[in-house]
Amino acid sequence: MLSEEEAAAGMGKKNRLLTAKNDEYVVLSETFAEAKKQYHIAYAKKVLELKEAGNPITIIKEIVNGDRTVAGLRYAMDVAEGIMRACKESMADARSAIDSYRSILAWRKAEMLRTE
């Protein structure tokens, strides 16, 4: 079982990690939003280009999705979203660990009060 000092130190470490992840999440959210914007702009531009060229509307979506530039931007957007979600999960894990440390400290405090 962790000592009070170890639990307090662990909680402090997880609090610092959570603060860093919160800051990182802001940056990752902006990166994802920019990637999403670039993808949607390229997608719409390609759709209009293909419509103007007289391509049948029924296959435009497939053609656009197969375009190297559009597909690359979609990939970048998906990766940015995945990294952002991973950061969010890391934040949730840190919160859970903090709660665990709090529980350990509360249990230790209750034990001390009971033995006095």
Secondary structure by P-SEA (a helix, b strand, c coil): cccaaaaaaaaaaaaaaaaaaaaaaaaaaaaaaaaaaaaaaaaaaaaaaaaaaccccccaaaaaaacaaaaaaaaaaaaaaaaaaaaaaaaaaaaaaaaaaaaaaaaaaaaaaaac
